[in-house]
Amino acid sequence: MGKILEMTDKDKTLNLFTTRVRQLILQYEEIKKENEELYAMVDERDNEVKRLKASLEQANRDIESLKMAKMMEISDGDIEAAKHRLAILIREVNKCITLLSEK
């Protein structure tokens, strides 16, 4: 009778061990799946970060282009204003020369 109890205890221990190993395998598979999902999320975030960085760089280039265009516009306006002032000064000098010539 003692041998039968020993076999039963050994069987119970073996069954318990087998059950625990199966549980560990299931946990491992679940964690592995979760890990793959997390890696996929990280990859997605990395791609989004790259896209946003590229968008930011393009926006910065656009801003610089707009600044340059604005500077050119201001420069063109300044040139026109300077030409206008110079034309007025030339007319004034011509009036002075005419007045001096008459005397």
C-alpha positions as CSV (number, residue, x, y, z in Angstrom):
1,M,0.0,0.0,0.0
2,G,2.9,2.3,0.7
3,K,4.1,2.0,-2.9
4,I,0.7,3.0,-4.3
5,L,0.7,6.1,-2.1
6,E,4.2,7.0,-3.3
7,M,3.3,6.6,-6.9
8,T,0.2,8.7,-6.3
9,D,2.3,11.4,-4.6
10,K,4.8,11.3,-7.4
11,D,2.0,11.4,-10.0
12,K,0.5,14.4,-8.2
13,T,3.9,16.1,-8.1
14,L,4.5,15.4,-11.8
15,N,1.0,16.6,-12.7
16,L,1.5,19.8,-10.6
17,F,4.8,20.3,-12.3
18,T,3.4,19.7,-15.8
19,T,0.5,22.1,-15.0
20,R,2.9,24.8,-13.8
21,V,5.1,24.4,-16.9
22,R,2.0,24.8,-19.2
23,Q,1.0,27.9,-17.2
24,L,4.5,29.3,-17.7
25,I,4.4,28.5,-21.4
26,L,1.0,30.3,-21.7
27,Q,2.3,33.3,-19.7
28,Y,5.4,33.4,-21.9
29,E,3.3,33.3,-25.1
30,E,1.1,36.1,-23.8
31,I,4.1,38.2,-22.8
32,K,5.7,37.5,-26.1
33,K,2.6,38.7,-28.0
34,E,2.3,41.8,-25.8
35,N,6.0,42.5,-26.4
36,E,5.5,42.3,-30.2
37,E,2.6,44.7,-29.9
38,L,4.6,47.1,-27.9
39,Y,7.5,47.0,-30.4
40,A,4.9,47.7,-33.2
41,M,3.7,50.7,-31.2
42,V,7.2,51.9,-30.7
43,D,7.9,51.5,-34.4
44,E,4.7,53.4,-35.2
45,R,5.7,56.2,-32.8
46,D,9.2,56.4,-34.3
47,N,7.7,56.7,-37.8
48,E,5.4,59.5,-36.5
49,V,8.3,61.3,-34.9
50,K,10.3,61.1,-38.2
51,R,7.3,62.4,-40.1
52,L,6.8,65.3,-37.7
53,K,10.5,66.1,-37.7
54,A,10.4,66.2,-41.5
55,S,7.3,68.4,-41.4
56,L,9.0,70.7,-38.9
57,E,12.1,71.0,-41.0
58,Q,10.0,71.8,-44.1
59,A,8.1,74.4,-42.1
60,N,11.4,76.0,-40.9
61,R,12.6,76.1,-44.5
62,D,9.3,77.7,-45.6
63,I,9.7,80.3,-42.9
64,E,13.2,81.1,-44.0
65,S,12.0,81.5,-47.6
66,L,9.2,83.8,-46.5
67,K,11.7,85.9,-44.5
68,M,13.9,86.2,-47.5
69,A,11.0,87.1,-49.7
70,K,9.9,89.7,-47.2
71,M,13.4,91.1,-47.1
72,M,13.5,91.3,-50.9
73,E,10.2,93.0,-50.9
74,I,11.3,95.5,-48.4
75,S,14.5,96.0,-50.3
76,D,12.6,96.6,-53.6
77,G,10.4,99.1,-51.8
78,D,13.4,100.8,-50.3
79,I,14.9,101.1,-53.7
80,E,11.8,102.6,-55.2
81,A,11.6,105.1,-52.3
82,A,15.3,105.9,-52.7
83,K,14.8,106.5,-56.5
84,H,11.8,108.8,-55.8
85,R,13.8,110.8,-53.2
86,L,16.7,111.0,-55.6
87,A,14.5,112.3,-58.3
88,I,13.1,115.0,-56.0
89,L,16.7,116.0,-55.0
90,I,17.7,116.2,-58.7
91,R,14.7,118.4,-59.4
92,E,15.7,120.7,-56.5
93,V,19.3,120.8,-57.6
94,N,18.1,121.7,-61.2
95,K,15.9,124.4,-59.8
96,C,18.8,125.8,-57.8
97,I,21.1,125.7,-60.9
98,T,18.4,127.5,-62.9
99,L,18.0,130.1,-60.3
100,L,21.7,130.7,-60.1
101,S,22.0,130.8,-63.9
102,E,19.4,133.5,-64.1
103,K,21.2,135.9,-61.7
